[in-house]
Structures are given as structure tokens and as C-alpha cells.
Amino acid sequence: MKILKNTLVILGILSLQGCSEDVLTQTPDHVISENLVLNSVEKLDKLLIGTYNEVSRNTYLGRVLYKRAAVKGTDFRFVKTTFNPRDYESIAYKYEESANNSGTCEELWRQSFKAINNLNLIIANIDAAEGNAAAKQEILGEALGLRGMVYFDLARTFAYPWIRAGASSQGLPLKLSSEEVVVERSSLGETYDQILLDLQTAHDLLEENTWEQGSTKYLTKTGVKALLARVYLYKQDWENALNYAEQVIAARGESNLMGVDSYVFTDYNSESLFELSITSQNSLGSNGLGAQFDVKDGGQGDVIATKTFVDLLGAYENDPRAALLEEDKEGTQQAFVKYTNRSEGGGLSAHNIPVLRLSEMYLIAAEAAAHGAGGGESEALNYLNTLIENRTTNFASHRVTETGEALKEKIAEERRRELALEGHGVYDYIRRGQAIIRPVDEHVNTGVDAANLDIQASDNRTICPIPASEIQASGMDQTEGY
């Protein structure tokens, strides 16, 4: 959080601009004028593109957040210790996080605030920059939307969920300017207020989607609506969660849901609302997301499905999600390969990273309605069954008719099937206040202490501690329980 602004600008321009003429003509030649970056819409746009890339790095959505969400839940585990997976990553799976040994939490914290610092520079300087007014509005809208998203990911990772103590719980230090140093933590209510303000402002600034192929590699108006639906779901504001999910569904509709014969995670498929573009230039290879689950062609393959999840995928006839199971490092069929490398020479993780998909909107709408929003349970059943009908060849046998808590559990199960390895996993358990129950026989010889298999949703180890280095440097309060 204390990265110097000038250093950030220098690094950003060097990485994004290379040896452009205006850089080379600076005097002295190793100093970058801040005005060179901040007074040009074109340069701020390139800094924004660079920030999308920062979000896709392995220390954020490109591996850490998605992998952590998976292995702390019930449906995935590290392979047996004969493989010796990365110790600093398996800390999360083992529920051994502490203030001084937080595994990948520190990486995620630093990378997130690196992105926030970039976005703060853009937001603070776009109005005064020279350039097209429409372009300035678009850049500002995307920057605010991304900042809201990053703060939301930080909030659900480093703060207790809304269900625990609501608005009064500990929130985040809200750094909204590159000039300020923030060491005080806001309340969770204040944190969510800022996230929603950023997203609402972004929504008002962005133009309607064009839906051209590839347009969802940027945060669009519909993408912001989808983010708002997700944030309101976590905040347990069921009416607003349903409202925004329904707006997205109205824009895309059932015809864009993938079906039994078309369930493939190609780039910018029909369900894409926002995804991070990965090319041969920014692919992370064996350090990227796909390589964590796929053992083929030198992939890490160190995270595989549990029997619990395999059985869940086997519930429907011809469920296309079950077809994603492949041979794993232990010789069983429990590698869940959702992300397939598109290029033989582009690295094992040359695939886009889905952030928001249409399927999630159907599930958010179903959950919000099941909690009483809109048309209530009848509407919840309609949204849930619409998705299930596109995931089996025998819908008549699997149509959901349950009500009450049983309906909510059916929705939660469908989220596990549909959104696996997309950064939900453990978050869905703790935001609902549900314990994480992991059978002993599924985790033998994986390095986890049997006492840490069943975890209550209120356990402090379900969330990350603030990195000890940050506490020491800033003096901010550590998370309660650590």
C-alpha cells in the first residue's frame, strides 16, 4: 500500500510502452515525467489495459484466488504428498494460516493494492487529461468498476462475511487516492458502501454493450450489472441481487446458456459477461490457472476433485460438467479440467479466465428469490430449473420441486457444480454460514491434520489475516481472531 507513485508510474510505462519516442527524449533519460502519463488519455488507457493484466496475474485471479477458493472448500484437494505440492499454497488447504504464515494471502493483498494504485491514478487524472470526451468517460467507468471489483475480492477474502456481524464488522483500509496513506480499517458497511458507489458510478458512465465477439474482455455495462448482483448477494440484499441478475438475464436470455452439447470453455463463449484475456504474451504457463488442475503436457496438476464432488457431478444423466473429469496425477479420473490450453506453444495456461458468466446470474436470481425477493420460491424454481434443463438429457427426473431450506440447498449444490474453479468454493460456504465438512477418507496422506478437516464457517482461518508485514509497517488493526 505504500508503493511510491512515481515508481509505479515508471514501472507501468516501461512495461506498457517499451522504448517509445517520448520516453527516450526525457532528460535525464532514466526519469519518466509524471505528466507524460497523467495528462494523456491515450497513456491512461494503456495504464488501464496494463491493470487488466495485473488482475490476471498468478498472484490474483490468474491462480491464487481461484485456487485458494477451491482447496479450502469441500470439492477439491491437493494430490497426495508424494508430489510435494507448493508448501506456501497448501497452507490454505490445511487451514494453517496465521498472521506470520499466511501462505498466498500476502501475495493476493499486495497484487490487489498494486492494481488499486494504478486505478486510483487513472480515476484522479482522467478528467484533466487531453483527449476525446467519450474515451475519457469509458476509461473512468472501467477503472471505477475494476476498483469496485478488486475491493470486493479483498473484502470477501480478508473480512468476515456479512452474515456474521453485518455492517459493524471489520472492513478494509480504503485507499482511494494515490497520494494518501491509509492505515485505519473501515467498517464492513463502509467498505461495501464504497464498493457499491464505485460500481454504481461505473454503471452510469458506461455505454450499453455492443456484444461484439471479444468485447467482454473489458468490463462493460452488463458486466458491472453482474458484479452488482454478486455484491448484493454477499450483502444479503436479496431484492437488489435479484434486480441486477434479472437485468443481465433480460439482456442475454436462456438462448445464450451453454447446453449439454455445447458446454465448452472457449474464449468469449455465449455465456461470457466478463473474462480476462490471456494471450501468448501474458500467459503464465505452468504458473497459471489451468496448469494447476491439468497434468497433461507438463501441467502442475496438483489439485484434483474429491469423491464428494465427483459424486455430485454424477447426479444427472449426461451432465457435460462430469465430462471435464480426466486422469489425474494419482491415476484416477479426478482431474477437473475446465481450462484447456488453446496453444501448443503458448504455455499451459493459454486460456482466458472467466470472471462473470450468465449461469451465475441464473443462480443468483434463484438464491435471491428463494430468500423472498421478487416472486419468491416459484421464481427461484424457474431460474434454477432453467439452468438444470441445460445440464442434463433427463430433465424430467431432475426437475427441482423442493421448497424452504431444501430449495436453498439445491441452489447451493448447483453453484458447486456450475461455478467450480471460478473463485467461489469456500466463499459460498462462509457467506451462507455453512460449515465446511471434509470426510477423512478423502484426504488421506495429503498433509492435512484430521482435526482441520471440519471447519466452522465462523472460524477465523476461513479468511486471510492482514499480512504481518503490513501490520508492522502501518500499525493497522489485525483481523479479530488472528
C-alpha positions in Angstrom: 0.0 0.0 0.0 3.0 2.3 0.4 4.3 1.8 -3.1 5.6 5.2 -4.3 3.5 6.7 -7.0 6.5 7.7 -9.2 7.9 4.2 -9.0 4.5 2.8 -10.1 4.3 5.2 -13.0 7.8 4.3 -14.2 7.2 0.6 -14.0 3.8 0.9 -15.7 5.1 2.9 -18.6 8.2 0.8 -19.1 6.1 -2.3 -19.2 3.4 -0.9 -21.4 5.2 1.5 -23.6 8.6 0.0 -24.2 11.0 2.4 -25.8 8.5 4.9 -27.2 9.9 8.1 -28.6 8.5 10.4 -25.8 10.2 8.2 -23.2 13.5 8.3 -24.9 13.5 12.1 -25.1 13.2 12.6 -21.4 16.1 14.4 -19.6 17.7 12.7 -17.9 16.9 9.7 -19.9 16.1 7.4 -16.9 13.5 9.7 -15.4 9.8 9.5 -16.5 7.8 12.7 -16.2 4.6 12.0 -14.3 2.8 14.5 -16.6 3.8 12.3 -19.6 1.5 9.6 -18.2 -1.2 11.5 -16.4 -2.1 14.2 -18.9 -2.8 11.9 -21.9 -6.0 9.9 -22.4 -4.0 7.5 -24.6 -1.4 6.8 -21.9 -4.1 6.4 -19.2 -5.9 4.0 -21.4 -2.7 1.9 -21.7 -2.3 2.0 -17.9 -5.8 0.7 -17.7 -5.1 -2.1 -20.1 -2.0 -2.9 -18.0 -4.2 -3.0 -14.9 -6.4 -5.7 -16.5 -3.2 -7.6 -17.0 -2.2 -7.1 -13.3 -5.6 -8.5 -12.3 -4.9 -11.6 -14.4 -1.5 -12.3 -12.7 -0.9 -15.6 -10.9 -1.0 -13.7 -7.6 -4.6 -12.7 -8.1 -7.2 -14.1 -10.4 -4.7 -15.9 -12.6 -4.2 -18.5 -9.9 -4.2 -17.6 -6.2 -7.8 -16.5 -5.5 -9.4 -19.3 -7.6 -7.1 -22.0 -6.3 -7.5 -20.9 -2.7 -11.3 -20.8 -3.0 -11.2 -24.4 -4.4 -9.0 -26.1 -1.9 -10.5 -24.6 1.2 -13.9 -25.9 0.3 -15.3 -29.5 0.1 -14.8 -30.3 -3.6 -11.0 -30.1 -4.3 -7.8 -31.2 -2.6 -4.1 -31.3 -3.2 -2.7 -34.5 -4.5 -1.1 -36.9 -2.1 2.2 -35.7 -0.5 4.3 -37.9 -2.8 4.0 -35.0 -5.2 5.1 -32.4 -2.6 2.9 -29.5 -3.7 3.9 -25.9 -3.0 4.0 -25.7 0.8 3.1 -22.0 0.9 -0.1 -22.8 -1.1 -1.1 -25.9 0.8 -1.3 -23.8 4.0 -4.8 -22.7 2.9 -5.9 -26.3 2.2 -4.6 -27.4 5.6 -6.2 -24.4 7.4 -2.9 -23.5 8.9 -2.9 -19.7 8.2 -1.6 -17.4 10.8 -0.6 -13.8 11.0 3.0 -14.7 10.4 2.5 -17.6 8.0 -0.4 -16.6 5.7 0.6 -18.6 2.6 -0.6 -16.9 -0.6 -2.6 -14.2 1.3 0.2 -11.7 1.3 0.7 -12.1 -2.5 -3.0 -11.5 -3.0 -3.0 -8.5 -0.8 0.0 -6.9 -2.5 -1.2 -7.6 -6.0 -4.7 -6.3 -5.3 -3.4 -3.0 -3.9 -1.0 -2.7 -6.8 -4.0 -2.8 -9.2 -5.9 -0.3 -6.9 -2.9 2.1 -7.0 -3.0 2.0 -10.8 -6.7 2.6 -10.9 -6.5 5.5 -8.4 -4.0 7.2 -10.7 -6.4 6.8 -13.6 -9.5 8.0 -11.7 -7.7 11.0 -10.2 -6.3 12.3 -13.5 -8.7 11.3 -16.3 -10.8 14.5 -16.2 -7.8 16.8 -16.8 -6.2 14.6 -19.4 -6.1 15.7 -23.0 -8.3 13.6 -25.3 -11.7 12.5 -26.5 -14.5 13.1 -24.0 -16.2 9.8 -24.8 -13.0 7.9 -24.4 -12.4 9.6 -21.0 -15.9 8.5 -19.8 -15.3 4.9 -20.9 -11.9 4.8 -19.2 -13.2 6.3 -16.0 -16.2 3.8 -16.0 -14.0 0.8 -16.4 -11.5 2.0 -13.8 -14.2 2.5 -11.2 -15.8 -0.8 -12.0 -12.4 -2.6 -11.7 -11.7 -0.8 -8.4 -15.0 -1.9 -7.0 -14.3 -5.5 -8.1 -10.9 -5.6 -6.5 -12.1 -4.2 -3.2 -14.9 -6.7 -3.2 -12.5 -9.6 -3.7 -10.4 -8.2 -0.9 -13.4 -7.8 1.3 -14.6 -11.4 0.9 -11.1 -12.7 1.4 -9.8 -10.5 4.3 -13.0 -9.7 6.1 -15.6 -11.8 7.7 -18.8 -12.3 5.7 -21.9 -10.1 6.1 -23.9 -12.9 7.7 -21.5 -12.8 10.8 -22.0 -9.3 12.1 -23.3 -7.2 9.2 -22.2 -3.7 8.7 -20.4 -3.4 12.1 -17.8 -6.0 11.3 -14.2 -5.1 10.4 -13.7 -3.9 6.8 -10.8 -2.8 4.8 -8.4 0.2 4.7 -10.0 2.2 1.8 -7.2 3.8 -0.2 -8.9 5.9 -2.8 -6.1 8.2 -3.8 -2.5 7.6 -4.8 -1.5 10.5 -2.6 -2.8 9.2 0.7 -1.5 6.5 3.1 -4.4 4.7 4.8 -3.8 2.7 7.9 -7.3 2.7 9.5 -9.7 -0.1 8.7 -13.2 1.0 7.8 -16.3 -1.0 8.9 -17.6 -3.7 6.6 -20.6 -1.5 6.0 -18.3 1.4 4.8 -16.3 -1.0 2.7 -19.5 -2.3 0.9 -20.8 1.3 0.5 -17.6 2.2 -1.3 -17.7 -0.9 -3.5 -21.3 -0.2 -4.5 -20.5 3.5 -5.1 -17.7 2.6 -7.5 -19.9 0.1 -9.3 -23.0 2.3 -9.5 -20.9 5.2 -10.8 -19.3 2.9 -13.4 -22.7 1.6 -14.4 -23.9 5.1 -15.1 -20.8 6.1 -17.1 -20.5 3.0 -19.3 -22.5 2.7 -22.6 -24.7 -0.3 -23.4 -22.9 -3.4 -24.6 -22.2 -4.0 -28.2 -21.8 -7.8 -27.7 -19.2 -8.0 -30.5 -17.0 -11.1 -30.2 -14.3 -10.3 -27.7 -15.9 -7.2 -26.2 -16.3 -8.9 -22.8 -12.6 -8.8 -22.3 -13.3 -5.4 -20.9 -15.7 -4.5 -18.1 -18.9 -3.4 -19.7 -22.2 -2.0 -18.5 -23.7 -5.5 -18.4 -20.6 -6.8 -16.6 -21.0 -4.2 -14.0 -24.6 -5.2 -13.5 -23.4 -8.8 -13.0 -20.9 -7.6 -10.4 -23.6 -5.6 -8.6 -25.8 -8.7 -8.5 -22.8 -10.7 -6.9 -22.0 -8.0 -4.4 -25.6 -7.6 -3.3 -25.9 -11.4 -2.9 -22.9 -11.4 -0.5 -24.5 -8.4 1.3 -27.7 -10.4 1.6 -29.7 -7.6 -0.1 -31.9 -10.1 -1.9 -34.1 -7.5 -3.8 -31.1 -5.7 -5.4 -29.3 -9.0 -6.1 -32.4 -10.3 -8.0 -32.9 -6.9 -9.7 -29.5 -6.8 -11.3 -29.3 -10.5 -12.1 -32.6 -10.2 -13.9 -31.3 -7.2 -15.9 -28.4 -9.3 -17.1 -30.7 -12.3 -17.9 -33.1 -10.0 -19.8 -30.1 -8.8 -21.9 -28.8 -12.3 -22.7 -31.5 -14.9 -22.0 -31.7 -18.6 -22.0 -30.7 -19.0 -25.6 -27.1 -17.9 -24.6 -26.8 -20.6 -21.9 -24.4 -23.4 -22.8 -26.1 -26.7 -23.3 -25.3 -30.4 -22.9 -23.7 -30.4 -26.3 -22.1 -27.0 -26.2 -20.5 -26.9 -22.7 -17.0 -25.8 -23.7 -14.9 -23.0 -22.1 -13.7 -21.4 -25.3 -12.8 -17.8 -25.3 -15.8 -15.4 -25.3 -18.4 -18.1 -25.4 -22.1 -17.3 -25.3 -22.2 -17.0 -21.5 -19.3 -14.6 -21.3 -20.1 -11.4 -19.3 -16.5 -10.5 -18.3 -13.3 -12.5 -18.8 -9.7 -11.8 -18.6 -7.8 -12.0 -21.9 -4.8 -14.3 -21.8 -2.5 -14.4 -24.9 0.9 -15.8 -25.6 2.4 -12.5 -24.3 0.8 -12.7 -20.8 0.2 -16.4 -20.4 1.7 -17.7 -17.1 2.5 -21.2 -18.4 2.8 -23.7 -15.6 2.3 -21.0 -13.0 -1.1 -20.1 -14.4 -4.6 -21.2 -13.6 -5.3 -24.1 -16.0 -2.0 -25.8 -15.2 -2.9 -26.2 -11.6 -5.6 -28.8 -12.4 -4.4 -30.3 -15.7 -1.5 -32.8 -15.6 -1.1 -33.2 -19.3 1.9 -31.8 -21.2 3.8 -30.9 -18.0 1.0 -29.3 -16.1 1.2 -29.0 -12.3 -2.0 -31.0 -11.8 -1.6 -30.7 -8.1 -5.3 -30.0 -7.3 -7.9 -32.7 -8.0 -11.6 -33.3 -7.3 -12.7 -35.1 -4.2 -15.0 -38.1 -4.4 -17.7 -35.9 -2.9 -17.5 -33.6 -5.9 -17.2 -36.5 -8.4 -20.4 -38.0 -7.0 -22.1 -34.6 -7.2 -21.3 -34.4 -10.9 -22.6 -37.9 -11.5 -26.1 -37.0 -10.2 -27.5 -36.0 -13.7 -27.6 -38.1 -16.8 -25.1 -36.8 -19.4 -24.1 -33.8 -17.3 -21.4 -32.1 -19.5 -19.6 -30.9 -16.4 -18.8 -34.6 -15.5 -17.2 -34.9 -18.9 -14.5 -32.5 -17.7 -13.1 -35.1 -15.4 -9.8 -36.6 -16.7 -6.9 -38.8 -15.4 -5.0 -37.2 -12.6 -1.6 -37.5 -11.1 -2.7 -40.3 -8.8 -4.0 -42.4 -11.7 -7.8 -41.8 -11.0 -10.3 -39.8 -13.0 -10.5 -36.8 -10.7 -8.6 -34.1 -12.6 -11.3 -31.5 -13.3 -10.0 -29.8 -16.5 -12.2 -26.8 -17.0 -9.5 -24.6 -18.5 -7.8 -26.0 -21.7 -4.7 -24.6 -23.1 -5.5 -23.3 -26.6 -2.0 -23.1 -28.0 0.7 -25.8 -28.2 3.4 -23.2 -27.9 1.6 -20.6 -25.8 2.0 -22.1 -22.4 -0.1 -24.5 -20.3 -2.4 -21.7 -19.2 -3.0 -20.0 -22.5 -6.8 -19.7 -21.9 -9.0 -16.8 -20.9 -10.1 -16.5 -17.3 -13.9 -16.3 -16.8 -14.8 -13.7 -14.1 -18.6 -13.4 -14.7 -20.9 -15.8 -16.6 -24.6 -15.9 -17.5 -25.0 -19.1 -15.5 -24.1 -17.3 -12.3 -26.8 -14.8 -12.9 -29.5 -17.6 -13.0 -28.1 -19.0 -9.8 -28.0 -15.6 -8.1 -31.6 -14.9 -9.2 -32.7 -18.3 -7.9 -31.0 -17.8 -4.5 -32.3 -14.2 -4.0 -35.9 -15.3 -4.9 -35.6 -18.3 -2.6 -34.9 -15.8 0.2 -38.1 -14.0 -0.6 -37.2 -11.5 -3.3 -39.5 -10.9 -6.3 -41.8 -13.8 -6.9 -40.3 -15.9 -4.1 -39.9 -19.7 -4.4 -41.8 -20.2 -7.6 -39.5 -17.7 -9.3 -36.5 -19.4 -7.7 -37.5 -22.7 -9.0 -38.0 -21.3 -12.5 -34.4 -19.9 -12.6 -32.8 -23.0 -11.1 -34.7 -25.4 -13.4 -33.9 -23.4 -16.5 -30.2 -23.9 -15.8 -30.6 -27.6 -14.9 -32.6 -28.3 -18.1 -29.5 -27.2 -20.0 -27.2 -29.6 -18.0 -28.9 -33.0 -18.4 -30.6 -35.1 -21.1 -33.2 -36.3 -18.5 -34.6 -33.1 -17.0 -37.9 -34.7 -16.0 -36.0 -36.8 -13.4 -34.0 -33.9 -12.0 -36.5 -31.0 -12.0 -36.3 -29.4 -8.6 -39.6 -29.1 -6.7 -38.3 -28.6 -3.1 -39.1 -25.5 -1.0 -37.7 -23.8 2.0 -34.2 -24.8 3.2 -34.2 -27.8 0.9 -34.5 -25.5 -2.1 -31.7 -23.3 -0.9 -29.5 -26.4 -0.5 -30.3 -27.4 -4.1 -29.2 -24.0 -5.3 -26.0 -24.2 -3.3 -25.3 -27.7 -4.9 -25.9 -26.3 -8.4 -23.4 -23.5 -7.7 -20.8 -26.1 -6.7 -21.4 -28.0 -10.0 -21.6 -24.9 -12.3 -19.1 -22.5 -10.7 -16.3 -24.9 -9.7 -12.8 -23.4 -10.1 -14.3 -20.0 -10.8 -13.4 -18.4 -7.5 -16.5 -19.3 -5.4 -15.8 -22.5 -3.5 -15.2 -21.7 0.2 -16.7 -18.2 -0.2 -20.1 -19.8 -0.8 -19.9 -21.7 2.5 -18.8 -18.9 4.7 -21.2 -16.2 3.2 -24.1 -18.7 4.0 -22.8 -19.5 7.4 -22.4 -23.2 6.5 -19.7 -25.5 8.0 -17.1 -27.0 5.7 -17.3 -30.8 6.2 -14.5 -32.8 4.6 -14.6 -36.6 5.0 -11.4 -38.1 6.4 -11.1 -40.8 3.8 -11.0 -38.3 1.0 -7.9 -36.5 2.4 -5.6 -39.4 3.5 -1.9 -38.7 3.0 -2.5 -35.1 1.8 -0.7 -33.5 4.7 -3.8 -32.1 6.3 -4.3 -32.6 10.1 -7.6 -34.6 10.6 -8.5 -32.0 13.2 -8.6 -29.4 10.4 -11.0 -31.2 8.1 -14.3 -30.0 9.5 -14.2 -26.2 9.8 -17.0 -24.0 11.1 -18.0 -21.0 8.9 -17.1 -18.7 11.8 -13.5 -20.0 12.1 -11.0 -17.1 11.5 -9.0 -19.4 9.2 -11.7 -19.3 6.6 -10.5 -15.8 5.8 -7.0 -14.3 5.4 -5.1 -12.4 8.1 -3.8 -9.0 7.1 -0.1 -9.7 6.2 2.2 -9.3 9.2 4.5 -7.0 7.1 1.5 -4.7 6.6 0.6 -4.6 10.2 4.2 -3.9 11.2 4.6 -1.2 8.7 1.3 0.6 9.1 0.1 -0.3 12.6 -3.4 -1.1 11.4 -5.5 -3.5 13.4 -5.1 -7.2 12.7 -8.3 -9.2 11.9 -10.1 -10.4 15.0 -9.2 -14.0 15.7 -5.6 -13.6 14.5 
